[in-house]
Amino acid sequence: MTDAIKVLVVDDEPGSRYGMRRALQRDKYVLSEAPDGAAAITMIEQDRPDLVFLDLNMPGLDGLEVLRKSQARPHPPIVVIVTAHGSERTAVEAMKLGAFDYLTKPYDIDELRAIARNAADRIGLARENEHLRRQLRSYTEFGSLLGGSEAMRRVYDLIERVAKTDLTVLIRGESGTGKELVARELHGRSHRADGPFLAMNCAALPDTLIESELFGHERGAFSGADQRRRGKLEAAHHGTLFLDEVGDMSLGTQAKLLRALQERQFERVGSNDSIRVDVRFVAATNKDLARETAEGRFRQDLLYRLQVVEIALPPLRDRRDDIPQLASAFLEEAIARHQPRARRFSPAAVDALRSQSWPGNVRELRNTVERAAALARGEAIEPDDLAPVDGGTRQASATPPPDAAFGQLQDLPYHEARRRAIESFERAYLERRLSENDWNISRTAAAMGMHRQSLQQKVKELGIIKK
């Protein structure tokens, strides 16, 4: 806890107040006293203590009345009732009025300190939740994009400066970092906001369909084309077209996309008639397009056209300070949708979330929080609730073992050795994750924070078969 806990001791007996103060001084609370109920009300209103130890039996304004008045305040303190032996029934009534706990005189010092620590933990959680809510409010201007880290502030600044223009933007980042959210923010802040926003996942479509999806087709253009169809590019007229995973587009389609970018016109598949469009292009990729260009898999001239402005989204492991804020927002979403029992994270759970490597980034964090909220047994999500359903554990950081086939790679040219090593790792990694999820593609993709179609394509590329 960053701020000290303010504790008010209310008792009409000076000796009782002194004894309680002595017992609590060791834990470095900021302590104050009130000799009666009226003084207690004044101090609660003026000093706003976090925690009040309140004697029930006092002359004048008794403890129950002080409790009622304190709980009627907008931000009431946590109240622990202190009562004489034999008055437990009154203490139970006080609990119904909102008291946190009660102590019976003569009390054990360790019991007093334990109750104070429990109350302090709750106060700390309430402060942290309020801090997160303030952070959330402070960034609502960026829609669904959350986070106050320096890396995200740079992203917000670029969005603010580029959105009002028609410049083509390339959003670069790992899967699950929120590239489409950035694209939607660019559209929503532009003069095209009232026009359409259309997204196309280039990795989810085979080459035989991607041109038809992008440019549309004429009736009879190919088998099954029984009527004319507008493509995404035509439908996005006066709006924004978002090309997700553009690095997976074939070289042939890249050439046609380049012309559309340069001339803002295209032909439907099966037609020679040019169609002019007014469209803002935003593309995204999780690949290193400069390397793809060097290795002949991506057109350099198209890269130049797409990369007029580049926005790099940081992976979640590089913005760990944003994790509590993101997790809190995802928990609020889960509560609104599913009404689970869980309502908050324990401090240990927050630490556990911070410590993970999150290879699936924000998407994986969202899925983890939603699952934990549904499975948690109490009101607070604990570290055990964050584990996968099968009881396995996620490693905070994973270093792959040395490649057993290194001897076969060391004499190859660098790029070929690197390609084979990456392919070997990908195959072993995907086989393990598929096996963990009973070879269910959808479940494996969700666990990895990956698009199902992208996983299907990768499994096909690597020739992975169920074992």
C-alpha positions as CSV (number, residue, x, y, z in Angstrom):
1,M,0.0,0.0,0.0
2,T,1.4,3.3,-1.0
3,D,-0.6,5.5,1.5
4,A,-0.7,4.9,5.2
5,I,-3.9,3.6,6.7
6,K,-5.7,6.1,9.0
7,V,-7.2,4.5,12.0
8,L,-9.6,6.1,14.5
9,V,-10.0,4.6,18.0
10,V,-13.4,5.6,19.6
11,D,-13.8,4.7,23.3
12,D,-14.9,6.7,26.3
13,E,-12.3,5.0,28.5
14,P,-8.8,6.6,28.1
15,G,-7.1,3.4,29.2
16,S,-8.8,1.4,26.5
17,R,-7.9,3.9,23.8
18,Y,-4.2,3.9,25.0
19,G,-4.0,0.1,25.0
20,M,-5.4,-0.2,21.5
21,R,-3.1,2.5,20.2
22,R,-0.1,0.8,21.7
23,A,-1.1,-2.5,20.1
24,L,-1.5,-1.0,16.6
25,Q,1.5,1.3,16.6
26,R,3.8,-1.5,15.6
27,D,2.1,-1.7,12.1
28,K,2.7,1.9,11.4
29,Y,-0.9,3.0,11.1
30,V,-1.7,6.7,11.4
31,L,-3.6,6.7,14.7
32,S,-6.1,9.2,16.2
33,E,-8.6,9.0,19.1
34,A,-12.2,10.2,19.9
35,P,-13.5,10.1,23.5
36,D,-17.2,9.9,22.6
37,G,-19.7,9.4,19.7
38,A,-20.1,13.1,18.9
39,A,-16.4,13.6,18.6
40,A,-16.1,10.5,16.5
41,I,-18.7,11.8,14.0
42,T,-16.8,15.1,13.6
43,M,-13.5,13.3,13.1
44,I,-15.0,10.9,10.5
45,E,-16.4,13.9,8.6
46,Q,-13.2,16.0,8.8
47,D,-10.3,13.5,8.9
48,R,-11.9,10.7,6.8
49,P,-10.3,7.8,8.6
50,D,-10.0,4.5,6.7
51,L,-10.7,2.3,9.7
52,V,-12.6,2.9,12.9
53,F,-12.5,0.8,16.0
54,L,-15.8,1.8,17.7
55,D,-16.8,1.0,21.2
56,L,-20.6,0.2,21.4
57,N,-21.3,1.3,25.0
58,M,-20.6,5.0,25.3
59,P,-22.7,7.7,27.0
60,G,-24.5,10.1,24.8
61,L,-24.3,9.1,21.1
62,D,-23.7,5.3,21.3
63,G,-21.7,3.1,18.9
64,L,-24.7,1.9,16.9
65,E,-25.8,5.5,16.1
66,V,-22.2,6.4,15.2
67,L,-22.1,3.4,12.9
68,R,-25.4,4.4,11.2
69,K,-24.2,7.9,10.6
70,S,-20.8,6.8,9.3
71,Q,-22.3,4.2,6.9
72,A,-24.6,6.9,5.4
73,R,-21.6,8.9,4.2
74,P,-20.6,8.6,0.4
75,H,-17.3,6.9,1.2
76,P,-17.8,5.3,4.6
77,P,-14.9,4.0,6.7
78,I,-14.5,0.3,7.6
79,V,-15.9,-0.1,11.1
80,V,-14.9,-2.7,13.7
81,I,-17.2,-2.9,16.7
82,V,-15.7,-3.3,20.1
83,T,-18.1,-4.6,22.7
84,A,-18.2,-6.0,26.2
85,H,-18.5,-9.8,26.8
86,G,-22.2,-10.8,26.7
87,S,-23.1,-8.1,24.1
88,E,-22.5,-10.3,21.1
89,R,-26.2,-10.1,20.0
90,T,-25.8,-6.3,19.7
91,A,-22.5,-6.8,17.7
92,V,-24.4,-9.1,15.3
93,E,-26.9,-6.2,14.8
94,A,-24.0,-3.9,14.1
95,M,-22.7,-6.3,11.5
96,K,-26.1,-6.1,9.7
97,L,-25.8,-2.3,9.7
98,G,-22.5,-2.6,7.8
99,A,-19.8,-3.2,10.4
100,F,-16.7,-5.1,9.1
101,D,-16.1,-7.2,12.2
102,Y,-16.3,-7.1,16.0
103,L,-14.0,-7.6,19.0
104,T,-15.2,-8.7,22.4
105,K,-13.5,-7.2,25.5
106,P,-11.1,-8.3,26.9
107,Y,-9.6,-9.0,23.5
108,D,-6.4,-10.8,22.5
109,I,-3.8,-8.4,21.0
110,D,-3.0,-10.8,18.2
111,E,-6.7,-11.0,17.3
112,L,-6.9,-7.1,17.2
113,R,-3.9,-6.9,14.9
114,A,-5.2,-9.7,12.6
115,I,-8.5,-7.9,12.2
116,A,-6.7,-4.6,11.5
117,R,-4.6,-6.3,8.9
118,N,-7.6,-7.8,7.2
119,A,-9.3,-4.5,7.1
120,A,-6.1,-2.9,5.8
121,D,-6.0,-5.5,3.0
122,R,-9.6,-4.6,2.0
123,I,-8.7,-0.9,2.1
124,G,-5.7,-1.5,-0.1
125,L,-7.8,-3.4,-2.7
126,A,-10.4,-0.7,-2.7
127,R,-7.7,1.9,-3.3
128,E,-6.2,-0.1,-6.1
129,N,-9.6,-0.7,-7.8
130,E,-10.4,3.1,-7.6
131,H,-7.0,3.8,-9.0
132,L,-7.7,1.5,-11.9
133,R,-11.1,3.0,-12.5
134,R,-9.5,6.5,-12.6
135,Q,-7.0,5.2,-15.2
136,L,-9.8,3.6,-17.2
137,R,-11.7,6.9,-17.2
138,S,-8.6,8.8,-18.2
139,Y,-8.2,6.7,-21.3
140,T,-11.8,6.3,-22.5
141,E,-11.0,8.8,-25.2
142,F,-9.2,6.0,-27.0
143,G,-12.2,3.7,-27.0
144,S,-11.3,0.1,-26.4
145,L,-7.6,0.8,-26.3
146,L,-6.4,0.7,-22.7
147,G,-3.1,1.3,-20.9
148,G,-1.2,4.2,-19.5
149,S,2.3,2.9,-20.2
150,E,4.8,5.0,-22.1
151,A,4.6,2.6,-25.1
152,M,0.8,3.0,-25.3
153,R,1.0,6.8,-24.9
154,R,3.2,6.8,-28.1
155,V,0.6,4.8,-29.9
156,Y,-2.2,7.2,-28.8
157,D,-0.1,10.1,-29.9
158,L,0.4,8.6,-33.4
159,I,-3.3,7.8,-33.7
160,E,-4.2,11.4,-32.8
161,R,-1.9,12.9,-35.3
162,V,-2.6,10.5,-38.2
163,A,-6.3,9.9,-37.9
164,K,-7.4,13.2,-39.5
165,T,-5.3,12.5,-42.6
166,D,-5.9,10.0,-45.4
167,L,-2.4,8.5,-45.1
168,T,-2.0,4.8,-45.5
169,V,-1.1,3.2,-42.2
170,L,0.7,-0.1,-41.4
171,I,0.1,-1.5,-37.9
172,R,2.8,-3.9,-36.8
173,G,2.5,-6.2,-33.8
174,E,2.2,-9.7,-32.5
175,S,-1.1,-11.6,-32.7
176,G,-3.5,-10.5,-30.0
177,T,-2.0,-7.0,-29.4
178,G,-5.1,-5.2,-30.7
179,K,-4.2,-4.2,-34.2
180,E,-7.8,-4.0,-35.3
181,L,-8.7,-1.8,-32.4
182,V,-6.1,0.7,-33.6
183,A,-7.5,0.5,-37.1
184,R,-11.0,1.2,-35.8
185,E,-9.7,4.2,-33.7
186,L,-8.1,5.6,-36.8
187,H,-11.3,5.3,-38.7
188,G,-13.5,6.6,-35.9
189,R,-11.4,9.8,-35.5
190,S,-11.2,10.5,-39.2
191,H,-13.5,12.5,-41.5
192,R,-14.6,9.1,-42.8
193,A,-16.1,8.1,-39.5
194,D,-19.6,8.1,-40.9
195,G,-18.6,5.9,-43.8
196,P,-18.1,2.1,-43.6
197,F,-15.2,0.3,-41.8
198,L,-14.6,-3.1,-43.4
199,A,-12.0,-5.6,-42.3
200,M,-10.6,-8.5,-44.2
201,N,-8.3,-11.2,-42.7
202,C,-5.8,-12.0,-45.5
203,A,-4.6,-15.1,-43.6
204,A,-8.1,-16.6,-43.3
205,L,-8.7,-17.0,-47.0
206,P,-7.1,-19.2,-49.7
207,D,-5.6,-17.5,-52.7
208,T,-8.5,-18.7,-54.8
209,L,-11.0,-16.6,-52.8
210,I,-9.0,-13.6,-51.6
211,E,-9.2,-11.7,-54.9
212,S,-12.9,-12.3,-55.1
213,E,-13.3,-11.2,-51.5
214,L,-11.2,-8.1,-52.1
215,F,-12.3,-7.0,-55.6
216,G,-15.6,-8.8,-56.1
217,H,-16.5,-10.8,-59.1
218,E,-18.8,-10.9,-62.1
219,R,-21.4,-13.6,-62.7
220,G,-19.8,-16.6,-64.3
221,A,-16.2,-15.4,-63.5
222,F,-15.5,-18.9,-62.0
223,S,-17.3,-22.0,-61.0
224,G,-19.9,-21.2,-58.4
225,A,-20.1,-17.4,-59.2
226,D,-23.8,-17.5,-60.0
227,Q,-24.2,-13.7,-59.5
228,R,-22.3,-10.5,-59.4
229,R,-20.7,-9.7,-56.1
230,R,-19.2,-6.5,-54.7
231,G,-15.9,-6.9,-53.0
232,K,-14.6,-5.3,-49.7
233,L,-12.8,-2.6,-51.6
234,E,-15.9,-1.5,-53.5
235,A,-18.1,-1.7,-50.3
236,A,-15.6,0.4,-48.4
237,H,-16.1,3.4,-50.7
238,H,-15.9,6.7,-48.7
239,G,-14.7,4.7,-45.7
240,T,-11.8,2.6,-44.4
241,L,-10.6,-0.8,-45.6
242,F,-8.6,-2.8,-43.0
243,L,-6.3,-5.5,-44.4
244,D,-5.4,-7.7,-41.5
245,E,-2.3,-10.0,-41.8
246,V,-1.5,-8.5,-45.2
247,G,1.9,-10.3,-45.0
248,D,0.1,-13.5,-45.9
249,M,-1.2,-12.3,-49.2
250,S,0.1,-14.0,-52.3
251,L,2.5,-12.1,-54.6
252,G,-0.1,-12.1,-57.4
253,T,-2.7,-10.5,-55.2
254,Q,-0.1,-8.1,-53.9
255,A,0.5,-6.8,-57.4
256,K,-3.3,-6.1,-57.8
257,L,-3.5,-4.5,-54.4
258,L,-0.6,-2.2,-55.3
259,R,-2.4,-0.9,-58.4
260,A,-5.5,-0.2,-56.2
261,L,-3.4,1.7,-53.7
262,Q,-1.7,3.7,-56.4
263,E,-4.6,4.5,-58.7
264,R,-7.6,4.0,-56.4
265,Q,-9.2,1.8,-59.0
266,F,-9.6,-1.9,-59.8
267,E,-11.5,-4.5,-61.8
268,R,-13.8,-7.1,-60.5
269,V,-12.7,-10.7,-61.2
270,G,-14.0,-11.6,-64.6
271,S,-14.4,-8.0,-65.7
272,N,-12.3,-5.4,-67.7
273,D,-14.2,-2.4,-66.4
274,S,-12.3,-0.2,-64.0
275,I,-14.1,0.9,-60.8
276,R,-12.8,4.0,-59.0
277,V,-13.0,4.1,-55.2
278,D,-12.3,6.6,-52.4
279,V,-10.9,4.4,-49.7
280,R,-8.4,4.9,-46.8
281,F,-6.2,1.8,-46.5
282,V,-5.0,0.5,-43.1
283,A,-3.0,-2.7,-43.0
284,A,-1.7,-4.9,-40.2
285,T,0.8,-7.7,-39.9
286,N,2.6,-9.8,-37.3
287,K,5.4,-10.5,-39.7
288,D,8.7,-8.7,-40.3
289,L,7.8,-7.4,-43.8
290,A,11.3,-6.1,-44.4
291,R,12.6,-9.6,-44.0
292,E,9.8,-11.0,-46.1
293,T,10.8,-8.5,-48.8
294,A,14.4,-9.5,-48.6
295,E,13.5,-13.2,-48.9
296,G,11.2,-12.5,-51.9
297,R,7.8,-13.2,-50.2
298,F,6.6,-9.6,-50.2
299,R,6.8,-6.9,-52.8
300,Q,9.1,-4.0,-51.8
301,D,7.0,-1.5,-53.8
302,L,3.9,-2.6,-51.9
303,L,5.7,-2.3,-48.6
304,Y,6.6,1.3,-49.4
305,R,3.0,2.1,-50.3
306,L,1.6,0.5,-47.1
307,Q,4.3,1.8,-44.7
308,V,3.6,5.6,-45.2
309,V,3.0,5.7,-41.4
310,E,3.9,2.7,-39.2
311,I,2.3,2.2,-35.8
312,A,4.1,-0.5,-33.7
313,L,2.0,-2.1,-31.0
314,P,4.1,-3.4,-28.1
315,P,3.5,-7.0,-26.8
316,L,1.9,-7.3,-23.4
317,R,5.2,-8.5,-21.8
318,D,6.7,-5.1,-22.7
319,R,3.9,-3.2,-21.0
320,R,3.4,-5.1,-17.7
321,D,2.3,-2.0,-15.9
322,D,-0.9,-2.0,-18.0
323,I,-1.9,-5.6,-17.0
324,P,-3.8,-4.7,-13.8
325,Q,-5.8,-2.1,-15.7
326,L,-6.6,-4.4,-18.6
327,A,-7.5,-7.3,-16.3
328,S,-9.8,-5.0,-14.3
329,A,-11.6,-3.9,-17.5
330,F,-11.9,-7.5,-18.7
331,L,-13.3,-8.6,-15.4
332,E,-15.9,-5.8,-15.5
333,E,-16.9,-7.1,-19.0
334,A,-17.2,-10.7,-17.7
335,I,-19.3,-9.5,-14.7
336,A,-21.6,-7.6,-17.1
337,R,-22.1,-10.6,-19.4
338,H,-22.0,-13.6,-17.1
339,Q,-22.7,-12.3,-13.5
340,P,-20.0,-14.5,-12.0
341,R,-19.4,-14.7,-8.2
342,A,-15.9,-13.2,-8.6
343,R,-15.8,-9.4,-8.3
344,R,-12.1,-8.6,-7.9
345,F,-8.6,-9.9,-8.0
346,S,-6.6,-10.7,-4.9
347,P,-3.2,-9.0,-4.6
348,A,-1.5,-12.3,-5.3
349,A,-3.6,-12.8,-8.4
350,V,-2.5,-9.4,-9.7
351,D,1.1,-10.3,-9.1
352,A,0.6,-13.6,-10.9
353,L,-0.9,-11.8,-13.9
354,R,2.0,-9.4,-14.0
355,S,4.5,-12.3,-14.0
356,Q,3.2,-14.1,-17.0
357,S,4.8,-13.8,-20.4
358,W,1.5,-13.7,-22.3
359,P,2.5,-15.0,-25.7
360,G,-1.1,-14.5,-26.8
361,N,-0.9,-10.9,-25.6
362,V,-4.1,-9.0,-24.7
363,R,-6.4,-11.6,-26.3
364,E,-4.9,-14.3,-24.1
365,L,-5.2,-12.1,-21.0
366,R,-8.9,-11.4,-21.8
367,N,-9.6,-15.1,-22.2
368,T,-7.8,-15.9,-19.0
369,V,-9.7,-13.3,-17.0
370,E,-13.0,-14.5,-18.4
371,R,-12.3,-18.1,-17.5
372,A,-11.0,-17.2,-14.0
373,A,-14.1,-15.1,-13.3
374,A,-16.3,-18.1,-14.2
375,L,-14.4,-20.7,-12.2
376,A,-13.4,-18.7,-9.1
377,R,-15.0,-20.1,-5.9
378,G,-15.0,-16.8,-4.0
379,E,-15.5,-13.1,-4.6
380,A,-11.8,-12.6,-5.2
381,I,-9.9,-14.3,-8.1
382,E,-6.9,-16.1,-6.7
383,P,-3.7,-17.3,-8.5
384,D,-5.1,-20.9,-8.7
385,D,-8.1,-19.6,-10.6
386,L,-5.8,-18.4,-13.3
387,A,-4.4,-21.8,-14.2
388,P,-5.7,-23.6,-17.3
389,V,-8.8,-25.8,-16.8
390,D,-6.8,-29.0,-17.0
391,G,-4.8,-27.9,-13.9
392,G,-1.6,-27.3,-15.9
393,T,0.7,-24.4,-15.1
394,R,1.8,-21.6,-17.4
395,Q,5.5,-20.8,-17.4
396,A,6.3,-17.2,-16.7
397,S,9.0,-17.4,-19.3
398,A,9.9,-20.2,-21.6
399,T,13.3,-20.7,-23.2
400,P,13.2,-23.4,-25.9
401,P,15.8,-26.2,-25.5
402,P,18.7,-26.1,-27.9
403,D,17.9,-27.6,-31.3
404,A,18.9,-31.2,-31.2
405,A,19.6,-31.0,-34.9
406,F,22.1,-28.1,-34.6
407,G,24.8,-30.2,-36.1
408,Q,22.7,-30.5,-39.2
409,L,22.2,-26.7,-39.4
410,Q,25.5,-25.2,-38.7
411,D,27.0,-25.7,-42.1
412,L,23.9,-24.2,-43.9
413,P,23.7,-20.5,-45.0
414,Y,22.3,-18.4,-42.2
415,H,18.8,-17.7,-43.6
416,E,18.3,-21.3,-44.5
417,A,19.5,-22.5,-41.1
418,R,17.3,-19.9,-39.4
419,R,14.3,-21.0,-41.5
420,R,14.7,-24.6,-40.6
421,A,15.3,-23.9,-36.9
422,I,12.1,-21.8,-36.7
423,E,10.1,-24.4,-38.6
424,S,11.4,-27.1,-36.2
425,F,10.4,-25.1,-33.2
426,E,7.0,-24.1,-34.6
427,R,6.2,-27.8,-35.4
428,A,7.2,-29.0,-31.9
429,Y,5.4,-26.1,-30.2
430,L,2.2,-26.5,-32.1
431,E,2.1,-30.3,-31.7
432,R,2.4,-29.8,-27.9
433,R,-0.3,-27.2,-27.7
434,L,-2.6,-29.2,-30.0
435,S,-2.0,-32.3,-27.8
436,E,-2.8,-30.3,-24.7
437,N,-6.2,-29.4,-26.2
438,D,-7.1,-32.8,-27.6
439,W,-6.3,-31.6,-31.1
440,N,-9.2,-29.2,-31.1
441,I,-8.2,-26.4,-33.5
442,S,-10.6,-23.8,-32.1
443,R,-9.7,-24.5,-28.4
444,T,-6.0,-24.5,-29.2
445,A,-6.2,-21.2,-31.2
446,A,-8.1,-19.6,-28.3
447,A,-5.5,-20.8,-25.7
448,M,-2.7,-19.4,-27.9
449,G,-4.4,-16.1,-28.7
450,M,-4.4,-16.9,-32.4
451,H,-7.0,-16.8,-35.1
452,R,-8.4,-20.3,-35.8
453,Q,-7.9,-19.8,-39.6
454,S,-4.2,-18.8,-39.0
455,L,-3.6,-21.9,-36.9
456,Q,-5.3,-24.1,-39.6
457,Q,-3.1,-22.6,-42.3
458,K,0.1,-23.1,-40.2
459,V,-0.8,-26.7,-39.4
460,K,-1.3,-27.3,-43.1
461,E,2.0,-25.6,-44.0
462,L,4.0,-27.7,-41.5
463,G,2.2,-30.9,-42.4
464,I,1.2,-31.6,-38.8
465,I,-1.0,-34.6,-38.3
466,K,-2.7,-35.9,-35.1
467,K,-0.6,-38.3,-33.2
